[in-house]
Amino acid sequence: MLHVLGTIAWLGAGIRLLVLHWLALRARDHAGLATVVRQSQTLGTWLFAPASLVTAASGIALVATEAAFRFTDLWILIGFGGVL
């Protein structure tokens, strides 16, 4: 469950960061641009980075502790590619 919740938070924060960067490109004034940049920095620091670490750590722990999973499974390799 921790892995799934971390993935949801990670992807949600990533989508929000894309929206914030789009808003930064459209900002016509310096105050609006500064606000978007601050929001992006806060979101990246407090949600995106921790969620990606939780997702990676819990995924590795799941593979290491469960006999049904192997690090050579295609979907696990795709997950590692997504993190990189």
N, CA, C and O atoms as CSV, one atom per row, in Angstrom:
chain,resi,resn,atom,element,x,y,z
A,1,MET,N,N,0.821,-1.187,0.000
A,1,MET,CA,C,0.000,0.000,0.000
A,1,MET,C,C,0.874,1.263,0.000
A,1,MET,O,O,0.551,2.249,-0.663
A,2,LEU,N,N,1.965,1.222,0.739
A,2,LEU,CA,C,2.860,2.377,0.790
A,2,LEU,C,C,3.434,2.677,-0.595
A,2,LEU,O,O,3.570,3.837,-0.984
A,3,HIS,N,N,3.767,1.627,-1.325
A,3,HIS,CA,C,4.326,1.804,-2.666
A,3,HIS,C,C,3.298,2.449,-3.603
A,3,HIS,O,O,3.641,3.344,-4.375
A,4,VAL,N,N,2.066,2.008,-3.540
A,4,VAL,CA,C,1.011,2.557,-4.402
A,4,VAL,C,C,0.714,4.004,-4.026
A,4,VAL,O,O,0.582,4.852,-4.909
A,5,LEU,N,N,0.607,4.303,-2.729
A,5,LEU,CA,C,0.352,5.683,-2.303
A,5,LEU,C,C,1.512,6.603,-2.680
A,5,LEU,O,O,1.297,7.740,-3.098
A,6,GLY,N,N,2.733,6.112,-2.531
A,6,GLY,CA,C,3.894,6.906,-2.938
A,6,GLY,C,C,3.888,7.189,-4.432
A,6,GLY,O,O,4.230,8.289,-4.866
A,7,THR,N,N,3.498,6.191,-5.215
A,7,THR,CA,C,3.429,6.368,-6.669
A,7,THR,C,C,2.360,7.382,-7.052
A,7,THR,O,O,2.580,8.220,-7.927
A,8,ILE,N,N,1.210,7.310,-6.403
A,8,ILE,CA,C,0.139,8.266,-6.683
A,8,ILE,C,C,0.597,9.690,-6.351
A,8,ILE,O,O,0.380,10.613,-7.136
A,9,ALA,N,N,1.227,9.864,-5.190
A,9,ALA,CA,C,1.713,11.192,-4.799
A,9,ALA,C,C,2.802,11.681,-5.747
A,9,ALA,O,O,2.831,12.857,-6.109
A,10,TRP,N,N,3.688,10.788,-6.144
A,10,TRP,CA,C,4.792,11.146,-7.037
A,10,TRP,C,C,4.274,11.593,-8.399
A,10,TRP,O,O,4.680,12.636,-8.911
A,11,LEU,N,N,3.379,10.805,-8.980
A,11,LEU,CA,C,2.829,11.165,-10.289
A,11,LEU,C,C,1.961,12.421,-10.212
A,11,LEU,O,O,2.005,13.267,-11.105
A,12,GLY,N,N,1.178,12.541,-9.150
A,12,GLY,CA,C,0.353,13.736,-8.983
A,12,GLY,C,C,1.194,14.993,-8.840
A,12,GLY,O,O,0.878,16.026,-9.430
A,13,ALA,N,N,2.258,14.909,-8.062
A,13,ALA,CA,C,3.152,16.056,-7.904
A,13,ALA,C,C,3.860,16.370,-9.219
A,13,ALA,O,O,4.069,17.539,-9.546
A,14,GLY,N,N,4.227,15.351,-9.966
A,14,GLY,CA,C,4.879,15.580,-11.260
A,14,GLY,C,C,3.957,16.288,-12.241
A,14,GLY,O,O,4.384,17.183,-12.970
A,15,ILE,N,N,2.693,15.884,-12.256
A,15,ILE,CA,C,1.725,16.545,-13.141
A,15,ILE,C,C,1.517,17.988,-12.693
A,15,ILE,O,O,1.439,18.896,-13.520
A,16,ARG,N,N,1.428,18.196,-11.377
A,16,ARG,CA,C,1.260,19.563,-10.875
A,16,ARG,C,C,2.483,20.418,-11.212
A,16,ARG,O,O,2.333,21.593,-11.547
A,17,LEU,N,N,3.662,19.863,-11.131
A,17,LEU,CA,C,4.868,20.609,-11.514
A,17,LEU,C,C,4.823,20.997,-12.995
A,17,LEU,O,O,5.226,22.103,-13.357
A,18,LEU,N,N,4.340,20.100,-13.843
A,18,LEU,CA,C,4.200,20.444,-15.260
A,18,LEU,C,C,3.227,21.599,-15.457
A,18,LEU,O,O,3.473,22.494,-16.265
A,19,VAL,N,N,2.120,21.577,-14.717
A,19,VAL,CA,C,1.142,22.673,-14.809
A,19,VAL,C,C,1.764,23.974,-14.316
A,19,VAL,O,O,1.575,25.018,-14.940
A,20,LEU,N,N,2.500,23.930,-13.210
A,20,LEU,CA,C,3.141,25.138,-12.695
A,20,LEU,C,C,4.167,25.688,-13.681
A,20,LEU,O,O,4.270,26.903,-13.849
A,21,HIS,N,N,4.911,24.827,-14.321
A,21,HIS,CA,C,5.893,25.300,-15.308
A,21,HIS,C,C,5.194,25.896,-16.536
A,21,HIS,O,O,5.693,26.849,-17.133
A,22,TRP,N,N,4.055,25.341,-16.906
A,22,TRP,CA,C,3.273,25.911,-18.000
A,22,TRP,C,C,2.763,27.296,-17.609
A,22,TRP,O,O,2.776,28.220,-18.422
A,23,LEU,N,N,2.313,27.434,-16.356
A,23,LEU,CA,C,1.858,28.737,-15.878
A,23,LEU,C,C,3.010,29.742,-15.828
A,23,LEU,O,O,2.817,30.927,-16.100
A,24,ALA,N,N,4.197,29.269,-15.482
A,24,ALA,CA,C,5.361,30.155,-15.454
A,24,ALA,C,C,5.680,30.674,-16.850
A,24,ALA,O,O,6.068,31.831,-17.011
A,25,LEU,N,N,5.520,29.832,-17.847
A,25,LEU,CA,C,5.769,30.271,-19.216
A,25,LEU,C,C,4.753,31.313,-19.664
A,25,LEU,O,O,5.072,32.186,-20.472
A,26,ARG,N,N,3.542,31.227,-19.148
A,26,ARG,CA,C,2.486,32.147,-19.536
A,26,ARG,C,C,2.432,33.411,-18.685
A,26,ARG,O,O,1.718,34.355,-19.025
A,27,ALA,N,N,3.183,33.439,-17.580
A,27,ALA,CA,C,3.137,34.593,-16.673
A,27,ALA,C,C,3.629,35.842,-17.399
A,27,ALA,O,O,4.687,35.840,-18.028
A,28,ARG,N,N,2.851,36.888,-17.296
A,28,ARG,CA,C,3.195,38.141,-17.971
A,28,ARG,C,C,3.882,39.133,-17.039
A,28,ARG,O,O,4.469,40.111,-17.503
A,29,ASP,N,N,3.818,38.896,-15.746
A,29,ASP,CA,C,4.430,39.828,-14.804
A,29,ASP,C,C,5.414,39.091,-13.895
A,29,ASP,O,O,5.358,37.869,-13.752
A,30,HIS,N,N,6.301,39.852,-13.294
A,30,HIS,CA,C,7.334,39.260,-12.454
A,30,HIS,C,C,6.762,38.690,-11.157
A,30,HIS,O,O,7.262,37.687,-10.648
A,31,ALA,N,N,5.725,39.318,-10.625
A,31,ALA,CA,C,5.122,38.819,-9.382
A,31,ALA,C,C,4.475,37.460,-9.610
A,31,ALA,O,O,4.620,36.558,-8.784
A,32,GLY,N,N,3.766,37.308,-10.720
A,32,GLY,CA,C,3.147,36.018,-11.035
A,32,GLY,C,C,4.181,34.942,-11.267
A,32,GLY,O,O,4.016,33.807,-10.820
A,33,LEU,N,N,5.248,35.292,-11.963
A,33,LEU,CA,C,6.326,34.342,-12.218
A,33,LEU,C,C,6.996,33.925,-10.911
A,33,LEU,O,O,7.294,32.747,-10.716
A,34,ALA,N,N,7.230,34.873,-10.025
A,34,ALA,CA,C,7.859,34.567,-8.739
A,34,ALA,C,C,6.974,33.647,-7.898
A,34,ALA,O,O,7.474,32.741,-7.230
A,35,THR,N,N,5.674,33.876,-7.930
A,35,THR,CA,C,4.744,33.023,-7.183
A,35,THR,C,C,4.779,31.597,-7.701
A,35,THR,O,O,4.840,30.652,-6.915
A,36,VAL,N,N,4.740,31.435,-9.009
A,36,VAL,CA,C,4.758,30.102,-9.603
A,36,VAL,C,C,6.068,29.391,-9.298
A,36,VAL,O,O,6.066,28.192,-9.018
A,37,VAL,N,N,7.172,30.098,-9.346
A,37,VAL,CA,C,8.469,29.489,-9.059
A,37,VAL,C,C,8.546,29.052,-7.593
A,37,VAL,O,O,9.068,27.977,-7.297
A,38,ARG,N,N,8.033,29.875,-6.674
A,38,ARG,CA,C,8.027,29.497,-5.257
A,38,ARG,C,C,7.154,28.266,-5.018
A,38,ARG,O,O,7.538,27.363,-4.276
A,39,GLN,N,N,5.980,28.233,-5.648
A,39,GLN,CA,C,5.100,27.074,-5.502
A,39,GLN,C,C,5.763,25.815,-6.048
A,39,GLN,O,O,5.663,24.743,-5.450
A,40,SER,N,N,6.428,25.947,-7.166
A,40,SER,CA,C,7.110,24.808,-7.781
A,40,SER,C,C,8.235,24.298,-6.885
A,40,SER,O,O,8.409,23.090,-6.725
A,41,GLN,N,N,8.987,25.210,-6.310
A,41,GLN,CA,C,10.081,24.819,-5.427
A,41,GLN,C,C,9.546,24.122,-4.181
A,41,GLN,O,O,10.092,23.104,-3.756
A,42,THR,N,N,8.496,24.656,-3.602
A,42,THR,CA,C,7.910,24.055,-2.406
A,42,THR,C,C,7.356,22.666,-2.701
A,42,THR,O,O,7.587,21.723,-1.944
A,43,LEU,N,N,6.629,22.547,-3.801
A,43,LEU,CA,C,6.049,21.249,-4.172
A,43,LEU,C,C,7.137,20.216,-4.442
A,43,LEU,O,O,7.020,19.065,-4.022
A,44,GLY,N,N,8.174,20.616,-5.130
A,44,GLY,CA,C,9.266,19.690,-5.426
A,44,GLY,C,C,9.998,19.233,-4.181
A,44,GLY,O,O,10.379,18.069,-4.064
A,45,THR,N,N,10.193,20.160,-3.248
A,45,THR,CA,C,10.935,19.847,-2.026
A,45,THR,C,C,10.119,19.022,-1.046
A,45,THR,O,O,10.643,18.087,-0.440
A,46,TRP,N,N,8.850,19.352,-0.881
A,46,TRP,CA,C,8.043,18.737,0.173
A,46,TRP,C,C,7.196,17.562,-0.277
A,46,TRP,O,O,6.741,16.789,0.567
A,47,LEU,N,N,6.964,17.395,-1.580
A,47,LEU,CA,C,6.139,16.271,-2.010
A,47,LEU,C,C,6.811,15.424,-3.086
A,47,LEU,O,O,6.905,14.206,-2.933
A,48,PHE,N,N,7.279,16.037,-4.166
A,48,PHE,CA,C,7.803,15.268,-5.292
A,48,PHE,C,C,9.016,14.426,-4.892
A,48,PHE,O,O,9.038,13.220,-5.139
A,49,ALA,N,N,10.008,15.041,-4.288
A,49,ALA,CA,C,11.227,14.306,-3.924
A,49,ALA,C,C,10.959,13.224,-2.872
A,49,ALA,O,O,11.392,12.087,-3.060
A,50,PRO,N,N,10.258,13.537,-1.764
A,50,PRO,CA,C,9.993,12.464,-0.794
A,50,PRO,C,C,9.130,11.338,-1.365
A,50,PRO,O,O,9.363,10.169,-1.059
A,51,ALA,N,N,8.140,11.677,-2.188
A,51,ALA,CA,C,7.284,10.641,-2.764
A,51,ALA,C,C,8.075,9.727,-3.694
A,51,ALA,O,O,7.838,8.519,-3.726
A,52,SER,N,N,9.008,10.290,-4.444
A,52,SER,CA,C,9.812,9.445,-5.330
A,52,SER,C,C,10.729,8.531,-4.520
A,52,SER,O,O,10.947,7.382,-4.903
A,53,LEU,N,N,11.263,9.023,-3.415
A,53,LEU,CA,C,12.101,8.180,-2.560
A,53,LEU,C,C,11.290,7.072,-1.887
A,53,LEU,O,O,11.746,5.932,-1.798
A,54,VAL,N,N,10.090,7.408,-1.415
A,54,VAL,CA,C,9.219,6.396,-0.803
A,54,VAL,C,C,8.851,5.326,-1.829
A,54,VAL,O,O,8.860,4.133,-1.524
A,55,THR,N,N,8.530,5.762,-3.042
A,55,THR,CA,C,8.170,4.815,-4.097
A,55,THR,C,C,9.326,3.877,-4.414
A,55,THR,O,O,9.142,2.662,-4.490
A,56,ALA,N,N,10.503,4.433,-4.597
A,56,ALA,CA,C,11.671,3.600,-4.923
A,56,ALA,C,C,12.034,2.672,-3.769
A,56,ALA,O,O,12.280,1.485,-3.987
A,57,ALA,N,N,12.071,3.192,-2.556
A,57,ALA,CA,C,12.471,2.381,-1.403
A,57,ALA,C,C,11.466,1.268,-1.123
A,57,ALA,O,O,11.852,0.128,-0.866
A,58,SER,N,N,10.188,1.596,-1.173
A,58,SER,CA,C,9.187,0.558,-0.900
A,58,SER,C,C,9.143,-0.480,-2.026
A,58,SER,O,O,8.894,-1.659,-1.775
A,59,GLY,N,N,9.380,-0.045,-3.251
A,59,GLY,CA,C,9.431,-0.989,-4.361
A,59,GLY,C,C,10.603,-1.948,-4.243
A,59,GLY,O,O,10.456,-3.150,-4.463
A,60,ILE,N,N,11.748,-1.422,-3.901
A,60,ILE,CA,C,12.932,-2.272,-3.711
A,60,ILE,C,C,12.710,-3.236,-2.551
A,60,ILE,O,O,13.071,-4.410,-2.635
A,61,ALA,N,N,12.109,-2.735,-1.458
A,61,ALA,CA,C,11.828,-3.598,-0.305
A,61,ALA,C,C,10.844,-4.705,-0.677
A,61,ALA,O,O,10.995,-5.845,-0.237
A,62,LEU,N,N,9.846,-4.375,-1.478
A,62,LEU,CA,C,8.884,-5.391,-1.905
A,62,LEU,C,C,9.554,-6.488,-2.729
A,62,LEU,O,O,9.307,-7.675,-2.515
A,63,VAL,N,N,10.396,-6.083,-3.663
A,63,VAL,CA,C,11.061,-7.072,-4.519
A,63,VAL,C,C,12.041,-7.909,-3.703
A,63,VAL,O,O,12.171,-9.114,-3.922
A,64,ALA,N,N,12.724,-7.270,-2.765
A,64,ALA,CA,C,13.721,-7.992,-1.972
A,64,ALA,C,C,13.088,-8.983,-0.995
A,64,ALA,O,O,13.707,-9.993,-0.662
A,65,THR,N,N,11.869,-8.712,-0.533
A,65,THR,CA,C,11.269,-9.569,0.491
A,65,THR,C,C,10.253,-10.568,-0.039
A,65,THR,O,O,9.887,-11.502,0.675
A,66,GLU,N,N,9.798,-10.402,-1.243
A,66,GLU,CA,C,8.788,-11.297,-1.809
A,66,GLU,C,C,9.439,-12.253,-2.809
A,66,GLU,O,O,10.171,-11.816,-3.698
A,67,ALA,N,N,9.182,-13.528,-2.670
A,67,ALA,CA,C,9.758,-14.527,-3.568
A,67,ALA,C,C,9.130,-14.478,-4.962
A,67,ALA,O,O,9.718,-14.961,-5.929
A,68,ALA,N,N,7.951,-13.901,-5.058
A,68,ALA,CA,C,7.250,-13.868,-6.350
A,68,ALA,C,C,7.845,-12.835,-7.305
A,68,ALA,O,O,7.602,-12.893,-8.511
A,69,PHE,N,N,8.613,-11.902,-6.780
A,69,PHE,CA,C,9.166,-10.829,-7.621
A,69,PHE,C,C,10.670,-11.002,-7.758
A,69,PHE,O,O,11.348,-11.475,-6.846
A,70,ARG,N,N,11.179,-10.603,-8.932
A,70,ARG,CA,C,12.625,-10.614,-9.192
A,70,ARG,C,C,13.011,-9.272,-9.807
A,70,ARG,O,O,12.207,-8.623,-10.476
A,71,PHE,N,N,14.245,-8.876,-9.569
A,71,PHE,CA,C,14.728,-7.603,-10.117
A,71,PHE,C,C,14.856,-7.644,-11.638
A,71,PHE,O,O,15.045,-6.604,-12.268
A,72,THR,N,N,14.755,-8.823,-12.230
A,72,THR,CA,C,14.867,-8.943,-13.689
A,72,THR,C,C,13.506,-8.962,-14.389
A,72,THR,O,O,13.447,-9.046,-15.616
A,73,ASP,N,N,12.408,-8.886,-13.620
A,73,ASP,CA,C,11.078,-8.826,-14.237
A,73,ASP,C,C,10.956,-7.539,-15.050
A,73,ASP,O,O,11.442,-6.484,-14.644
A,74,LEU,N,N,10.300,-7.645,-16.203
A,74,LEU,CA,C,10.219,-6.503,-17.117
A,74,LEU,C,C,9.572,-5.289,-16.476
A,74,LEU,O,O,10.086,-4.180,-16.618
A,75,TRP,N,N,8.466,-5.463,-15.777
A,75,TRP,CA,C,7.765,-4.314,-15.212
A,75,TRP,C,C,8.570,-3.650,-14.100
A,75,TRP,O,O,8.407,-2.454,-13.856
A,76,ILE,N,N,9.440,-4.405,-13.417
A,76,ILE,CA,C,10.310,-3.815,-12.404
A,76,ILE,C,C,11.430,-3.031,-13.078
A,76,ILE,O,O,11.806,-1.958,-12.608
A,77,LEU,N,N,11.961,-3.556,-14.170
A,77,LEU,CA,C,12.975,-2.820,-14.924
A,77,LEU,C,C,12.393,-1.532,-15.516
A,77,LEU,O,O,13.076,-0.510,-15.571
A,78,ILE,N,N,11.136,-1.583,-15.958
A,78,ILE,CA,C,10.465,-0.381,-16.463
A,78,ILE,C,C,10.307,0.632,-15.335
A,78,ILE,O,O,10.475,1.832,-15.554
A,79,GLY,N,N,9.988,0.167,-14.140
A,79,GLY,CA,C,9.886,1.051,-12.983
A,79,GLY,C,C,11.208,1.735,-12.667
A,79,GLY,O,O,11.240,2.933,-12.386
A,80,PHE,N,N,12.302,0.974,-12.713
A,80,PHE,CA,C,13.607,1.580,-12.503
A,80,PHE,C,C,13.917,2.609,-13.593
A,80,PHE,O,O,14.491,3.662,-13.315
A,81,GLY,N,N,13.535,2.300,-14.826
A,81,GLY,CA,C,13.724,3.270,-15.904
A,81,GLY,C,C,12.933,4.549,-15.670
A,81,GLY,O,O,13.404,5.640,-15.992
A,82,GLY,N,N,11.722,4.417,-15.106
A,82,GLY,CA,C,10.922,5.589,-14.788
A,82,GLY,C,C,11.556,6.454,-13.724
A,82,GLY,O,O,11.474,7.681,-13.785
A,83,VAL,N,N,12.185,5.830,-12.756
A,83,VAL,CA,C,12.852,6.580,-11.700
A,83,VAL,C,C,14.082,7.305,-12.248
A,83,VAL,O,O,14.360,8.449,-11.889
A,84,LEU,N,N,14.803,6.621,-13.118
A,84,LEU,CA,C,16.002,7.251,-13.684
A,84,LEU,C,C,15.608,8.364,-14.630
A,84,LEU,O,O,16.475,9.018,-15.209
